[in-house]
Amino acid sequence: MCALPTVASSADITDQPMTAAMVKLQTLSNRASELALNALGLIGIRYKMGGNTAENGLDCSGLVRLVFQQAWGATLPRTAEEISQVGQKVDTHELQPGDLVFYNTLRRGFSHVGIYLGDNKFIHSPSTGGQVRIESMDIGYWKSRFNGARRISDPDHP
């Protein structure tokens, strides 16, 4: 007769104490999931300059503001440039899902903003005629216009 190996149940796993690193990872995972899921739900919404609702269209900062409002109830400033002054600066190699990435698309710094999703991808509302979509930060156009990144703290988990 064969003996089956014992498999730990989810109750066994969840009864184990969480380390500080595990708690931080879970918090980051929840944070990223909340923001990313809200953002992904807006894919395909048409671009509209000055737009700040899914029904009427979104510009880049309107997308970011809507996602943070829906996910956390946070109210961010209206323009990409103003949003670039909020939160803390993040180095490229430290980017985490939910961080904001900024670009110079109008011959001035911080004129465009998107939400970093991980794996060098970000979601944004690009320009007239476009729709909310995911793009790679590795594309030459975005690489050459990158201005920096910021992290906005979740008001419930500063």
Legacy VTK file of the C-alpha trace (Angstrom):
# vtk DataFile Version 3.0
C-alpha trace
ASCII
DATASET POLYDATA
POINTS 158 float
0.000 0.000 0.000
1.325 3.451 -0.912
1.468 6.203 1.639
0.527 9.620 0.345
2.700 12.553 1.359
1.165 14.934 3.847
0.156 18.221 2.264
-0.037 21.303 4.439
-3.493 22.798 4.472
-4.015 26.523 4.057
-4.930 26.639 7.745
-1.482 25.219 8.621
0.208 27.865 6.489
-1.820 30.813 7.736
-1.329 29.820 11.367
2.416 30.389 11.030
3.615 33.814 12.176
4.360 36.249 9.357
7.806 37.775 9.220
8.234 41.521 8.696
9.398 40.840 5.123
6.302 38.753 4.414
4.044 41.485 5.806
5.788 44.107 3.644
5.488 41.883 0.557
1.785 41.293 1.216
1.210 45.042 1.701
3.024 45.836 -1.568
1.140 43.103 -3.355
-2.218 44.400 -2.114
-1.230 47.999 -2.951
-0.147 47.099 -6.464
-3.160 44.886 -7.052
-5.598 47.561 -5.965
-4.104 50.239 -8.207
-3.395 47.917 -11.142
-6.861 46.370 -11.142
-8.482 49.796 -11.118
-6.211 50.954 -13.951
-6.653 47.786 -16.030
-10.408 48.217 -15.809
-10.005 51.467 -17.781
-8.156 50.012 -20.783
-9.808 51.158 -23.983
-11.277 54.381 -22.555
-10.705 57.098 -25.142
-8.285 59.960 -24.587
-9.806 63.365 -24.026
-7.709 66.425 -23.176
-8.770 67.611 -19.732
-10.892 64.469 -19.331
-11.343 63.050 -15.869
-14.194 60.523 -16.146
-14.377 57.138 -17.825
-17.691 58.137 -19.413
-16.347 61.270 -21.124
-12.715 60.237 -21.650
-9.451 60.627 -19.768
-6.182 62.424 -20.259
-3.043 61.064 -18.582
-3.473 62.875 -15.278
-7.225 62.230 -15.321
-6.489 58.496 -15.526
-4.022 58.630 -12.631
-6.351 60.761 -10.507
-9.319 58.450 -11.162
-7.369 55.290 -10.342
-6.017 56.695 -7.055
-9.466 58.065 -6.151
-11.156 54.720 -6.824
-8.493 52.588 -5.132
-7.656 54.702 -2.080
-9.992 57.683 -2.008
-6.893 59.861 -2.575
-7.263 63.207 -4.332
-4.253 64.083 -6.470
-3.547 67.425 -8.182
-4.958 68.005 -11.673
-1.907 68.087 -13.957
0.994 65.692 -14.506
3.426 68.439 -13.532
1.581 69.091 -10.246
1.333 65.349 -9.522
5.123 65.112 -10.024
5.537 67.152 -6.831
3.547 64.676 -4.683
4.943 61.628 -2.922
8.550 60.561 -2.809
11.080 60.280 -5.621
11.876 56.714 -6.715
14.945 55.536 -8.630
14.225 53.528 -11.777
15.773 50.350 -10.356
13.433 50.625 -7.330
10.167 50.962 -9.275
7.256 48.993 -7.868
3.779 48.450 -9.307
1.610 51.453 -8.482
4.453 53.979 -8.751
3.962 56.910 -11.107
6.242 57.355 -14.115
6.701 60.756 -15.770
7.702 61.770 -19.276
8.536 64.872 -21.303
6.123 64.648 -24.239
5.462 68.350 -24.840
9.019 69.706 -24.788
8.706 70.350 -21.070
9.414 68.095 -18.137
6.708 66.120 -16.389
4.114 66.741 -19.115
2.915 63.101 -19.146
2.227 60.554 -16.400
1.393 56.841 -16.230
1.155 54.101 -13.606
3.937 51.526 -13.440
2.644 47.929 -13.575
5.891 45.984 -13.233
8.128 44.274 -15.808
8.986 47.707 -17.317
5.361 48.233 -18.385
3.084 51.152 -17.591
-0.531 52.073 -18.236
-1.459 55.522 -19.488
-3.816 57.586 -21.608
-1.528 58.629 -24.479
-2.905 61.370 -26.730
-5.699 62.549 -28.990
-7.082 59.635 -30.962
-5.640 57.126 -28.495
-7.069 55.008 -25.720
-5.897 53.948 -22.271
-3.325 51.225 -22.909
-0.271 49.403 -21.583
3.146 50.119 -23.104
6.730 49.137 -22.488
9.102 51.665 -20.951
11.792 50.054 -23.123
10.378 51.553 -26.330
12.813 54.201 -27.581
10.187 56.962 -27.545
9.473 56.468 -23.825
13.095 55.747 -22.854
14.311 59.028 -24.326
11.562 61.072 -22.645
11.625 59.545 -19.143
11.706 62.249 -16.427
11.502 60.184 -13.253
9.150 58.370 -10.915
7.273 59.038 -7.679
5.634 56.830 -5.085
2.386 57.945 -3.510
1.767 56.436 -0.087
-1.501 54.658 0.550
-3.319 56.838 3.092
-4.245 53.684 5.042
-0.654 52.357 5.007
1.766 55.325 5.006
LINES 1 159
158 0 1 2 3 4 5 6 7 8 9 10 11 12 13 14 15 16 17 18 19 20 21 22 23 24 25 26 27 28 29 30 31 32 33 34 35 36 37 38 39 40 41 42 43 44 45 46 47 48 49 50 51 52 53 54 55 56 57 58 59 60 61 62 63 64 65 66 67 68 69 70 71 72 73 74 75 76 77 78 79 80 81 82 83 84 85 86 87 88 89 90 91 92 93 94 95 96 97 98 99 100 101 102 103 104 105 106 107 108 109 110 111 112 113 114 115 116 117 118 119 120 121 122 123 124 125 126 127 128 129 130 131 132 133 134 135 136 137 138 139 140 141 142 143 144 145 146 147 148 149 150 151 152 153 154 155 156 157
